[in-house]
Amino acid sequence: MKIKTIVFNWKMNPKTFAEAEHIFLAVKKGASGLKHVKAIVAPPSIFLRELSRGYRGKSVSFAAQNIFWEGEGSHTGEISPVQVKDTGADYAIIGHAEQRARGVTDEEINRKVLAAIQFKLKPIVCISDTEHDSEGEYVNIVRHQIKTALKKVPPTRFRDVVVAYDPAWAIGAQEAPGVNSIHQMTLLVRKIILEAFGRDALKHIRVLYGGAVNAKNAEGILSIPDIDGVLVGRASLDAKELHALLLTANRV
Ligand code: PGA
């Protein structure tokens, strides 16, 4: 049975560390002993060290929600991949749609991906179009984003790369797109990875879907044969939802 990667992206939530501990406890309990799930929690980076310091288990890994492309230096307000690694995190989300919407470019995303690789973090690269126009322009956008973000990634590190197809129009929506349409989109992502980076990349890079995933629709989405997991926003802040989601991921 395939291992499912579940990324819990808390975004700029919750408001206090006490609440963060409470949600994390639910993740810890929910993920413990599950053999077919890799749970990755991405809390606000100000909570990262303390959450990971108190954790002795193996079922949960930690991610930053963003990194800068330099290891250190005069970059006020930025977070270095080296500092992230030092908190005990193994992953970094890069190029989330909410970052792209604030002007982060494909080239900057590529620099961040290469910095993550250089400093031994595994990049969770978010690919996001803003609308599915009838002319199919989104296909070109998705292709350009993938090709640029993964440029110069050494083939030996493909196994550390996660690509999350996370369309801006599905993030925060009431409903996720239908299973068929998510399937089509993940096939497109895989095809682009194959064309641009070859068979080895296709074999090793994990492909996730993100956008309005919850405990109810997770079963359908995670049953798609070409999906390696999901990236979850809102539902990752609710103890019951996230627990149910982890159990489903372990089962399908
Ligand atoms: P959502 O967010 O699950 O709240 O829609 C998903 C995301 O940010 O990718």
Residues whose N, C-alpha, C, O or C-beta is under 5 A from the ligand:
A	BS01	PGA	D166 A170 I171 G172 A173 G210 G211 A212 V213 L231 V232 G233 R234
